[in-house]
């Protein structure tokens, strides 16, 4: 039996963002889904997740969820037995990117959430292929279900998120850094940078996937996560030896 696994979906996503992995991993892993829907900062989102999470747990976050996961690691490293960061960033948002969000926030407030989301997640953020349009449509439908207020809160959280490079440098938790090879929103080079910062990190690049590898290449991601769940955790408890990752 592996540790309980807390999954934190990305922006404007709920459990459907991890649906293939939920189906695959729930056979032998206790899963907890913690979508960051009710707070306006990464710090508050992390606090909300910790309040309902098991005492100790494996933690996987995608996009905004990955940023929340890093904040959880900063606040409560003793509770996180292993960490997976998927298509995300440890850096604060660039001022030009944060400013561009204002136009999308205005659109969402004016009832044009679909327009805002189309600019937020463009088709070319995903890998080209026959499934791309369908996956993009699923994300649009999730966004409409969650609504404009969630979009605005999450946009504000992204705008003012803290720089977490120091958190990653200090971390001694076994960490998987995973990204789609064709992600143009958070490119592979950003994940290479994070892996370089962390002494106990391993990078996995998923072929045939962009920003949403859990949906674009679900079998590969499920297999990678299953292997990650088997990693030893002694290094995360303060041991100096590298775990036997395969």
C-alpha positions as CSV (number, residue, x, y, z in Angstrom):
1,X,0.0,0.0,0.0
2,X,1.5,3.4,-1.0
3,X,1.1,6.7,0.7
4,X,-2.2,8.5,0.2
5,X,-1.9,10.7,-2.9
6,X,-3.1,14.3,-3.0
7,X,-3.7,15.6,-6.5
8,X,-4.0,19.3,-7.1
9,X,-5.4,20.2,-10.6
10,X,-4.3,23.2,-12.6
11,X,-6.1,26.4,-13.5
12,X,-9.8,26.0,-14.2
13,X,-9.6,22.3,-13.7
14,X,-11.2,19.9,-11.3
15,X,-10.8,16.1,-10.9
16,X,-11.4,15.7,-14.6
17,X,-7.9,17.1,-15.2
18,X,-6.6,13.9,-13.6
19,X,-9.4,11.5,-14.6
20,X,-7.2,8.8,-16.4
21,X,-4.8,8.7,-13.4
22,X,-7.7,8.6,-10.9
23,X,-9.1,5.5,-12.7
24,X,-5.6,3.9,-13.0
25,X,-4.2,4.6,-9.6
26,X,-7.2,4.3,-7.3
27,X,-7.0,0.5,-7.4
28,X,-4.3,0.5,-4.8
29,X,-3.8,4.2,-3.8
30,X,-6.0,6.4,-1.6
31,X,-6.6,9.5,-3.7
32,X,-7.5,13.0,-2.4
33,X,-8.4,15.7,-5.0
34,X,-7.9,19.2,-3.8
35,X,-8.8,21.7,-6.6
36,X,-7.7,25.3,-5.6
37,X,-11.1,26.9,-6.2
38,X,-11.9,29.0,-3.1
39,X,-8.9,31.2,-2.4
40,X,-7.2,34.1,-4.2
41,X,-3.6,33.4,-3.3
42,X,-1.2,30.4,-3.6
43,X,-0.6,30.7,0.2
44,X,-4.3,30.4,1.0
45,X,-4.7,27.6,-1.5
46,X,-1.9,25.7,0.3
47,X,-3.5,26.3,3.7
48,X,-6.8,25.0,2.5
49,X,-5.2,21.8,1.1
50,X,-3.3,21.1,4.2
51,X,-6.4,21.5,6.3
52,X,-8.1,18.5,4.7
53,X,-5.1,16.4,3.6
54,X,-3.9,13.2,5.4
55,X,-1.3,13.6,8.1
56,X,1.4,12.5,5.6
57,X,1.0,12.1,1.9
58,X,2.5,12.0,-1.6
59,X,1.7,15.2,-3.5
60,X,1.3,15.9,-7.2
61,X,0.3,19.3,-8.7
62,X,-0.2,20.5,-12.2
63,X,0.2,24.1,-13.4
64,X,-1.2,26.3,-10.7
65,X,-1.6,23.2,-8.6
66,X,2.1,22.6,-8.9
67,X,2.7,26.1,-7.5
68,X,0.4,25.3,-4.6
69,X,2.3,22.0,-4.1
70,X,5.6,23.9,-3.7
71,X,4.0,26.2,-1.1
72,X,2.8,23.2,0.8
73,X,6.3,21.8,0.7
74,X,7.6,25.1,2.1
75,X,5.0,25.1,4.9
76,X,5.0,21.5,5.9
77,X,7.9,19.5,4.4
78,X,7.5,16.9,7.1
79,X,4.1,15.9,5.8
80,X,5.1,15.4,2.2
81,X,6.7,12.0,1.6
82,X,7.3,12.6,-2.1
83,X,6.5,15.4,-4.6
84,X,5.6,15.5,-8.3
85,X,5.5,18.8,-10.1
86,X,3.8,18.8,-13.5
87,X,4.0,21.5,-16.2
88,X,4.5,24.3,-13.7
89,X,7.0,26.9,-12.5
90,X,8.8,27.8,-9.3
91,X,9.2,31.5,-10.3
92,X,7.0,34.5,-9.7
93,X,5.0,35.8,-12.7
94,X,6.8,38.3,-15.0
95,X,5.2,41.8,-14.8
96,X,4.3,41.8,-18.5
97,X,2.5,38.4,-18.1
98,X,0.7,39.6,-15.0
99,X,-0.4,42.8,-16.7
100,X,-1.8,40.8,-19.7
101,X,-4.0,38.9,-17.3
102,X,-6.0,42.0,-16.6
103,X,-7.6,42.0,-20.1
104,X,-8.7,38.4,-19.5
105,X,-10.0,39.2,-16.1
106,X,-12.1,42.1,-17.5
107,X,-13.5,39.7,-20.2
108,X,-14.4,37.1,-17.6
109,X,-16.2,39.7,-15.5
110,X,-18.1,40.9,-18.5
111,X,-19.5,37.4,-19.2
112,X,-16.8,36.4,-21.8
113,X,-15.2,33.6,-19.9
114,X,-14.8,31.4,-23.0
115,X,-12.9,34.2,-24.7
116,X,-10.6,34.6,-21.6
117,X,-10.0,30.9,-21.5
118,X,-9.2,30.7,-25.2
119,X,-6.4,33.2,-24.5
120,X,-5.3,31.5,-21.3
121,X,-5.0,28.0,-22.8
122,X,-4.4,28.1,-26.6
123,X,-4.6,25.0,-28.8
124,X,-0.9,25.3,-29.5
125,X,-0.1,24.9,-25.8
126,X,-1.0,21.3,-26.5
127,X,0.8,18.7,-28.6
128,X,-0.4,18.6,-32.2
129,X,-2.5,15.5,-33.0
130,X,-6.0,14.1,-33.5
131,X,-6.9,14.4,-29.8
132,X,-5.9,18.1,-29.4
133,X,-9.2,19.7,-30.3
134,X,-11.2,17.3,-28.1
135,X,-8.9,17.9,-25.0
136,X,-9.0,21.6,-25.6
137,X,-12.8,21.4,-25.6
138,X,-12.9,19.4,-22.4
139,X,-10.8,22.2,-20.7
140,X,-13.2,24.8,-22.0
141,X,-16.2,22.9,-20.6
142,X,-14.5,22.5,-17.2
143,X,-13.9,26.3,-17.1
144,X,-17.6,27.0,-17.9
145,X,-18.6,24.7,-15.1
146,X,-16.4,26.3,-12.6
147,X,-17.3,29.9,-13.6
148,X,-15.9,33.4,-13.8
149,X,-15.3,33.9,-10.1
150,X,-13.0,30.9,-9.9
151,X,-11.1,32.2,-13.0
152,X,-10.6,35.6,-11.4
153,X,-9.5,34.2,-8.1
154,X,-7.0,31.8,-9.8
155,X,-5.7,34.6,-12.1
156,X,-5.0,36.8,-9.0
157,X,-3.2,33.9,-7.4
158,X,-1.0,33.5,-10.5
159,X,-0.3,37.2,-10.7
160,X,1.0,37.5,-7.1
161,X,2.5,34.0,-6.6
162,X,5.8,34.0,-4.7
163,X,9.2,33.1,-6.1
164,X,10.0,29.6,-4.7
165,X,13.5,28.9,-6.0
166,X,14.8,28.9,-2.4
167,X,12.2,26.4,-1.4
168,X,13.3,24.0,-4.1
169,X,17.0,24.4,-3.3
170,X,16.3,23.5,0.4
171,X,14.1,20.6,-0.3
172,X,15.2,17.1,0.5
173,X,12.0,15.4,-0.6
174,X,12.2,12.9,-3.5
175,X,10.7,14.8,-6.4
176,X,9.5,14.0,-9.8
177,X,9.5,16.9,-12.3
178,X,7.3,16.0,-15.2
179,X,6.4,17.9,-18.4
180,X,5.1,17.5,-21.9
181,X,7.7,17.8,-24.5
182,X,5.6,20.2,-26.5
183,X,4.4,22.5,-23.6
184,X,4.8,26.1,-24.8
185,X,3.2,27.6,-21.7
186,X,5.8,26.2,-19.3
187,X,8.5,24.8,-21.6
188,X,10.9,21.9,-20.9
189,X,13.7,24.3,-20.1
190,X,11.9,25.6,-17.1
191,X,11.6,22.1,-15.7
192,X,15.2,21.4,-16.4
193,X,15.9,24.5,-14.3
194,X,13.8,23.2,-11.4
195,X,15.4,19.8,-11.6
196,X,18.8,21.4,-11.4
197,X,17.8,23.4,-8.3
198,X,16.6,20.3,-6.4
199,X,19.1,17.8,-5.0
200,X,16.6,15.0,-4.9
201,X,14.8,15.5,-8.2
202,X,14.3,13.5,-11.4
203,X,13.1,15.0,-14.7
204,X,10.7,13.1,-16.9
205,X,9.7,14.5,-20.3
206,X,6.5,13.0,-21.8
207,X,6.4,12.5,-25.5
208,X,3.4,13.4,-27.5
209,X,2.1,15.8,-24.9
210,X,2.0,19.6,-24.3
211,X,0.7,21.4,-21.3
212,X,-1.8,18.7,-20.3
213,X,0.2,15.4,-20.4
214,X,-2.2,13.8,-17.9
215,X,-4.9,13.9,-20.6
216,X,-2.7,14.0,-23.8
217,X,-0.7,10.9,-23.0
218,X,-2.5,9.4,-20.0
219,X,-1.0,6.0,-20.1
220,X,2.6,7.3,-20.0
221,X,1.8,9.7,-17.1
222,X,0.0,7.0,-15.1
223,X,3.0,4.7,-15.5
224,X,5.4,7.4,-14.5
225,X,3.3,8.3,-11.4
226,X,3.0,4.7,-10.4
227,X,6.7,4.3,-10.5
228,X,7.2,7.5,-8.6
229,X,4.9,6.2,-5.9
230,X,7.3,3.3,-5.4
231,X,10.3,5.5,-4.8
232,X,11.8,5.2,-1.3
233,X,11.1,8.1,1.0
234,X,14.1,7.8,3.4
235,X,15.9,10.7,1.6
236,X,12.9,12.9,2.3
237,X,13.3,12.2,6.0
238,X,16.8,13.5,6.1
239,X,19.1,10.8,4.8
240,X,22.0,11.9,2.6
241,X,22.0,8.9,0.2
242,X,20.2,9.2,-3.1
243,X,17.1,7.0,-3.4
244,X,17.2,4.1,-5.9
245,X,15.1,5.7,-8.6
246,X,14.3,3.6,-11.7
